[in-house]
Every structure is written in C-alpha cells, then in structure tokens.
Amino acid sequence: MALCLGQVFSKDKTFRPRKRFEPGTQRFDLYKKAQASLKSGLDLRKVVQLPEGENINDWIAVHVVDFFNRINLIYGTVSEFCTERSCPIMSGGLRYEYRWQDGNLYKKPTKLPALKYMNLLMDWIETLINNEDIFPTRVGVPFPKNFQQVCKKILSRLFRVFVHVYIHHFDSVCSIGAEAHINTCYKHYYYFITEFSLIEHSELEPLKEMTERICN
C-alpha cells in the first residue's frame, strides 16, 4: 500500500514554515479543487488544465505556492546530506552550475554552496509570495502586469532544486522510500509548466533523460 506524503517526509525536516491559503478565499477554494483532482487519480496532464471560468493568474498563483511548499519539503528531507563539504557548489552534475543573484546582497552571479543557495532561494521566494503587491489576496485587487514573469522566474529557480536533488541526492531519496513521491511531484510540476509555457525548454535540459523516462 502506498504511503502518503506526510508519512514519507517527516514534518520536522521541513526546510521552513509552509505558506498556507486563507480559508474562505477564492485562492483557498482553487487550492482545494486542485488537491481534490490530484487525489482522485486523474491524469496529471488533465489535473493542471485551467478549470472553466477560472482566472489564469489565480490558477498560477495557487500552483506556485503549492510547488514552493512541496519542493521545500523535498529539499528539507535531504538537506542534512547537502553540506558545504558534500556540495560546495550549487550544481547539477559536472555540466550545470547555478550561481545566485538577487540584485540586493548578491548583485552579480555568485558561486555558493548548495545549502546556502537553497536558503537564499527559499527566502527570496517566500518574500515574493508574501508580497501583496505581487501575490494579492484581497478580493478585487488585480495582479500586477509582470505577475507571470515573476512566476516564471520562481518556477525556473525551483526547477534547480529538482536538478540538484535528482543528480546529487537521489540515493538518499531512495533510502527513505520517497522516489515515487518525488517523481509524482516532479511530473505534476513538469506538466504544469509545460501546459502554460512557464519555463524555456532549454532550461529543462539537465533533467531531459529523466523527464522522458517518467513523464512520457
């Protein structure tokens, strides 16, 4: 019998507090609808499609926050194995290296250990999704014109977490019996970003073979 996500990933290993939707809001209702579809066993390709009559930006916002929570949980599970000694550079194997730049503390692309990179990444995303000017939660407040561009940047950087975990820590993932759950999370993420063209195809190259194996 398959274990649920909560049984595989210990809550004490969550990288940071989860972002939650406020009950009674449209975003909360959309989130519940998306979760119900996921649990129903429907094809993930259909699950990610925009429900009839719903606003695409609301749908993207719900998924960006949900992927942040899920990927945060996945990395939290392997973070004890991701040290400055084991992962002195944020990378995906020998071919791909990711440098951090945020325009504030790091104005130029900077080499960092993977753990430091992940901390900065999650802080950066958390700041964005809690910013009412970017992710408005009040009824009648419109999304900014650059909303989808911001989400593309968030999703692109979250992809790098998958790259690092799959290439450098997959043995640890398998040792706790979480392979199927991470594969499902990645498939959900992959079908969503491709459904709405939210990441350039070239950026997905580091996991091309794995994607072809589990998503096609």
LOLOFI-102668 format. One line per field, with one value per residue: residue number from 1; residue in three letters; x, y, z of N, C-alpha, C in turn. Coordinates in steps of 0.1 Angstrom, whole numbers, m for minus. Each point is the difference from the previous one (the first is absolute). Last residue first. Example, Ala and Ser with C-alpha at 12.3 -4.5 7.8 and 13.67 -1.06 7.14 Angstrom:
2
n <- [2,1]
res <- [ser,ala]
n_xx <- [128,3]
n_yy <- [m22,m57]
n_zz <- [71,m1]
ca_xx <- [9,m9]
ca_yy <- [11,12]
ca_zz <- [0,0]
c_xx <- [m8,9]
c_yy <- [11,12]
c_zz <- [8,0]
END
This chain:
216
n <- [216,215,214,213,212,211,210,209,208,207,206,205,204,203,202,201,200,199,198,197,196,195,194,193,192,191,190,189,188,187,186,185,184,183,182,181,180,179,178,177,176,175,174,173,172,171,170,169,168,167,166,165,164,163,162,161,160,159,158,157,156,155,154,153,152,151,150,149,148,147,146,145,144,143,142,141,140,139,138,137,136,135,134,133,132,131,130,129,128,127,126,125,124,123,122,121,120,119,118,117,116,115,114,113,112,111,110,109,108,107,106,105,104,103,102,101,100,99,98,97,96,95,94,93,92,91,90,89,88,87,86,85,84,83,82,81,80,79,78,77,76,75,74,73,72,71,70,69,68,67,66,65,64,63,62,61,60,59,58,57,56,55,54,53,52,51,50,49,48,47,46,45,44,43,42,41,40,39,38,37,36,35,34,33,32,31,30,29,28,27,26,25,24,23,22,21,20,19,18,17,16,15,14,13,12,11,10,9,8,7,6,5,4,3,2,1]
res <- [asn,cys,ile,arg,glu,thr,met,glu,lys,leu,pro,glu,leu,glu,ser,his,glu,ile,leu,ser,phe,glu,thr,ile,phe,tyr,tyr,tyr,his,lys,tyr,cys,thr,asn,ile,his,ala,glu,ala,gly,ile,ser,cys,val,ser,asp,phe,his,his,ile,tyr,val,his,val,phe,val,arg,phe,leu,arg,ser,leu,ile,lys,lys,cys,val,gln,gln,phe,asn,lys,pro,phe,pro,val,gly,val,arg,thr,pro,phe,ile,asp,glu,asn,asn,ile,leu,thr,glu,ile,trp,asp,met,leu,leu,asn,met,tyr,lys,leu,ala,pro,leu,lys,thr,pro,lys,lys,tyr,leu,asn,gly,asp,gln,trp,arg,tyr,glu,tyr,arg,leu,gly,gly,ser,met,ile,pro,cys,ser,arg,glu,thr,cys,phe,glu,ser,val,thr,gly,tyr,ile,leu,asn,ile,arg,asn,phe,phe,asp,val,val,his,val,ala,ile,trp,asp,asn,ile,asn,glu,gly,glu,pro,leu,gln,val,val,lys,arg,leu,asp,leu,gly,ser,lys,leu,ser,ala,gln,ala,lys,lys,tyr,leu,asp,phe,arg,gln,thr,gly,pro,glu,phe,arg,lys,arg,pro,arg,phe,thr,lys,asp,lys,ser,phe,val,gln,gly,leu,cys,leu,ala,met]
n_xx <- [67,22,38,41,17,21,45,33,10,19,28,m20,m33,1,m11,m45,m26,m41,m47,m43,m41,m4,40,10,m23,14,38,m6,m17,30,29,m16,m1,41,12,m18,18,41,12,20,44,42,2,15,46,25,1,25,25,m25,m47,m7,10,m31,m41,0,m3,m42,m19,7,m29,m42,m3,m2,m40,m33,1,m19,m47,m18,m1,m33,m27,m45,m46,m42,m43,m4,44,46,49,51,31,m2,1,37,19,22,47,33,14,33,45,20,15,42,39,14,22,46,31,10,31,46,21,15,m20,m17,m14,m16,m14,m22,m38,m17,3,29,35,13,10,16,10,23,14,m38,m33,5,23,42,25,m15,14,16,m29,m47,m44,m24,m37,m40,m40,m47,m17,m12,m44,m34,m5,m24,m47,m19,m1,m32,m43,m6,m6,m43,m36,0,m16,m45,m19,4,m30,m54,m49,m36,7,47,51,39,27,m13,4,40,8,m36,m31,m14,m14,23,12,m35,m11,26,m10,m35,9,20,m27,m22,24,4,m36,m14,m9,39,53,50,55,56,40,49,48,27,m16,m1,m28,m39,6,m9,m21,m46,m29,m17,m25,1,m14,m5]
n_yy <- [107,22,m22,m5,39,31,m7,14,47,35,39,34,38,47,12,12,40,14,6,m17,m29,m48,m18,1,m32,m45,m11,m6,m41,m36,m3,m20,m46,m22,m3,m35,m45,m10,m8,m31,2,m4,22,44,7,m5,36,45,27,8,14,41,42,16,19,44,33,17,39,42,14,16,45,32,6,27,46,16,5,40,49,35,0,m12,15,6,m12,m30,m18,m17,6,1,32,35,m15,m34,m43,m29,12,m11,m44,m15,7,m29,m42,m2,2,m39,m31,6,m15,m45,m16,27,38,43,41,46,50,30,m12,16,18,m19,m49,m49,m48,m48,m54,m43,m50,m38,m38,m15,26,42,37,m6,m23,m48,m33,25,31,m24,m34,m37,12,14,m25,6,44,10,m8,31,39,m3,4,44,29,m8,19,45,10,m9,31,37,m5,4,44,23,m9,m2,m26,m25,m50,m25,m14,m38,m37,m47,m31,m25,m35,m40,m22,m12,23,35,42,32,25,38,41,26,26,42,35,24,33,42,30,8,m18,m21,6,m19,m10,m15,m22,m4,m20,m38,m50,m41,m17,m25,m45,m35,m39,m1,33,m6,m46,m53,m49,m55]
n_zz <- [m200,39,23,m26,m20,29,12,m30,0,33,m4,m31,1,m14,m45,m14,25,31,9,m28,7,4,18,47,26,1,27,47,15,1,37,40,2,9,45,25,m5,23,49,37,23,m23,m43,m2,2,m39,m31,m3,m35,m42,7,24,m22,m32,15,13,m33,m16,18,m20,m34,13,13,m34,m23,20,m6,m39,m2,18,m14,0,47,26,26,35,19,43,27,2,m33,m17,m12,31,46,23,14,m30,m8,32,2,m30,11,33,m14,m23,26,20,m28,m10,31,m1,m34,m6,m30,m38,m30,m34,9,32,52,38,m22,m42,m9,m13,m2,m28,m20,m37,m31,m20,29,35,16,41,37,34,34,21,32,37,21,7,0,19,28,m23,m20,9,m12,m45,m13,13,m25,m38,3,6,m38,m33,6,m12,m45,m18,5,m29,m44,m8,m1,m40,m37,7,m7,m23,m13,11,m12,0,19,5,m37,m7,30,7,37,46,42,26,m20,m4,37,10,m22,17,38,m7,m13,34,23,m20,5,51,44,31,m10,m12,7,5,31,27,m3,m12,14,27,36,m13,m30,m41,m17,12,m19,m44,m6,m14,m22,m3]
ca_xx <- [m5,m11,m11,m2,m5,m13,m9,m1,m7,m8,7,10,m4,3,14,3,6,15,6,13,m1,m14,m1,8,m6,m12,3,7,m10,m9,7,1,m14,m3,7,m7,m13,2,m8,m12,m12,2,m4,m14,m7,2,m10,m5,10,13,1,m4,10,13,m1,0,14,5,m4,10,13,m1,m1,13,9,m2,6,14,4,m2,12,2,8,14,6,13,0,m9,m13,m10,m11,m10,3,1,m14,m1,m7,m14,m9,m3,m9,m14,m4,m3,m13,m11,m2,m5,m14,m9,m1,m8,m14,m3,m4,1,10,m1,6,m3,8,13,2,0,m13,0,m11,6,m10,3,m9,m3,12,10,m7,2,m14,m6,6,m5,m5,10,10,9,5,10,11,9,13,2,2,13,9,0,7,14,4,m1,10,13,0,1,13,10,m2,4,15,4,m3,10,12,10,9,m4,m8,m14,m7,m7,6,m1,m13,m1,6,13,m1,6,m10,m3,12,3,m10,3,12,m4,m7,10,7,m10,m1,12,0,4,m10,m13,m10,m11,m14,m9,m8,m15,m5,10,m4,10,11,m3,m2,8,13,7,4,11,m4,0,8,m8]
ca_yy <- [m3,9,0,m13,m8,4,m4,m14,m5,m12,m8,m9,m13,m1,m2,m15,m3,m1,8,5,15,3,m1,11,13,1,1,13,11,m2,5,15,5,m1,11,13,2,1,11,m5,2,m7,m14,0,3,m12,m9,m6,m2,m4,m12,m12,m4,m4,m14,m9,m3,m11,m13,m2,m4,m14,m8,0,m8,m15,m3,0,m13,m11,m9,m3,9,m5,m7,6,12,m1,7,m9,6,m10,m10,7,3,15,7,m5,3,14,3,m4,8,14,m1,m2,12,9,m4,4,14,3,m3,m14,m2,m14,m4,m15,m7,7,m6,m4,6,14,5,14,8,11,11,8,12,9,7,m8,m12,m5,m3,8,14,8,m9,m10,8,8,11,m6,m5,11,m4,m14,m2,3,m10,m12,4,m1,m14,m8,5,m5,m14,m1,4,m10,m12,4,0,m14,m7,5,m7,9,5,11,9,m2,11,9,13,7,7,10,12,2,5,m10,m8,m13,m8,m6,m11,m11,m6,m7,m12,m9,m5,m9,m12,m7,m7,8,10,m5,3,8,m5,11,0,m1,12,10,11,3,7,14,4,12,m1,m12,3,9,14,10,12,12]
ca_zz <- [m14,m4,9,5,m10,m4,11,m1,m13,3,10,m6,5,14,2,m1,m13,0,10,m6,m1,m4,m15,m7,2,m8,m14,m3,2,m11,m12,1,m3,m14,m7,4,m7,m14,m5,m7,9,13,m1,m3,13,8,m3,13,11,m4,m8,8,10,m6,m5,12,4,m8,7,11,m6,m5,12,7,m8,3,13,m1,m5,9,m2,m14,m8,0,m12,m2,m9,m11,2,6,8,2,m10,m13,m5,m4,11,1,m11,0,11,m4,m11,6,7,m9,m7,10,3,m11,1,12,m3,3,14,4,10,2,m11,m12,m11,6,12,m2,4,m2,6,9,2,13,4,m12,m4,m6,m4,m13,m4,m10,1,m11,m11,m4,m8,8,m9,m8,9,3,m3,3,15,3,m7,8,12,m4,m2,12,10,m4,3,15,3,m2,9,14,0,m1,13,10,m1,m4,10,7,m8,1,6,m9,0,13,1,m11,4,m7,m14,m9,m7,8,2,m13,m2,8,m6,m13,3,5,m11,m7,8,m1,m13,m12,m4,m3,10,m5,m1,m3,m12,2,6,m1,m9,m10,6,1,14,4,m5,7,14,0,m4,11,m1,0]
c_xx <- [m5,m6,m12,m13,m4,m7,m14,m10,m2,m7,m7,7,10,m2,4,15,4,5,15,7,13,m1,m14,m1,8,m6,m12,2,6,m11,m9,7,0,m14,m2,7,m7,m13,1,m8,m13,m11,1,m5,m15,m6,1,m11,m6,10,14,1,m4,10,13,m2,1,14,4,m4,10,13,0,0,14,9,m2,7,15,5,m2,11,2,8,14,6,13,0,m9,m14,m10,m11,m10,2,0,m14,m1,m8,m14,m9,m3,m10,m14,m5,m4,m13,m12,m4,m6,m14,m9,m3,m10,m15,m1,m3,0,12,m2,5,m3,10,13,1,m1,m14,2,m12,6,m10,3,m8,m4,12,9,m10,1,m14,m5,5,m4,m4,11,10,8,7,11,12,11,14,4,3,15,9,0,8,15,5,m1,11,13,0,2,14,11,m1,4,15,5,m3,11,14,10,9,m5,m9,m15,m9,m8,6,m2,m13,m1,5,14,m1,6,m9,m3,12,3,m9,4,11,m5,m7,10,7,m9,0,12,m1,4,m11,m13,m10,m9,m14,m8,m7,m15,m4,10,m4,12,11,m2,m4,9,14,7,5,13,m4,m1,9]
c_yy <- [m15,m4,8,0,m14,m9,4,m5,m15,m6,m13,m9,m11,m14,m2,m2,m14,m3,m1,10,7,15,3,m2,11,14,2,1,14,11,0,6,15,5,0,12,13,3,2,11,m4,2,m7,m15,0,2,m13,m11,m7,m3,m5,m13,m12,m4,m5,m14,m8,m4,m12,m13,m3,m4,m15,m9,0,m8,m15,m3,0,m13,m13,m10,m5,11,m4,m8,6,14,0,6,m10,5,m11,m9,7,2,15,6,m4,4,15,4,m2,9,13,0,m1,13,9,m3,5,15,4,m2,m15,m2,m15,m5,m15,m6,6,m6,m3,8,15,5,15,9,11,12,5,13,11,10,m9,m12,m4,m4,10,14,8,m9,m9,8,10,10,m6,m4,11,m5,m14,m1,3,m11,m13,4,m2,m14,m9,4,m7,m15,m2,4,m10,m12,3,m2,m14,m6,5,m6,9,6,12,10,m4,10,10,14,8,7,11,14,1,4,m10,m9,m13,m9,m7,m12,m13,m7,m8,m13,m11,m7,m10,m13,m8,m8,9,11,m7,2,10,m6,12,1,m1,13,11,10,3,8,15,5,11,m1,m11,3,8,13,9,12]
c_zz <- [0,m14,m5,9,5,m10,m3,11,0,m12,4,11,m4,6,14,2,m1,m14,2,10,m5,m2,m5,m15,m8,1,m9,m15,m4,0,m12,m12,2,m3,m15,m7,3,m7,m16,m6,m7,10,13,0,m1,14,8,m3,13,11,m3,m8,8,10,m6,m4,13,4,m8,8,11,m6,m5,12,6,m9,3,13,m3,m6,9,m2,m14,m8,2,m12,m2,m8,m12,2,5,8,0,m11,m14,m7,m3,12,2,m11,0,10,m5,m11,7,7,m9,m6,10,3,m12,1,12,m2,2,14,2,9,2,m13,m13,m10,7,13,m1,4,m3,4,9,1,13,4,m11,m5,m8,m3,m14,m4,m10,1,m12,m11,m5,m9,8,m9,m8,10,4,m3,4,15,4,m5,9,13,m2,m2,13,10,m3,4,15,3,m2,9,14,1,0,14,10,m1,m6,10,9,m8,1,7,m9,0,13,0,m11,3,m6,m14,m9,m7,7,1,m13,m1,8,m6,m12,4,4,m12,m6,7,m2,m12,m12,m3,m4,11,m6,m2,m2,m14,2,7,0,m10,m10,7,0,14,4,m5,7,14,2,m4,12,0]
END
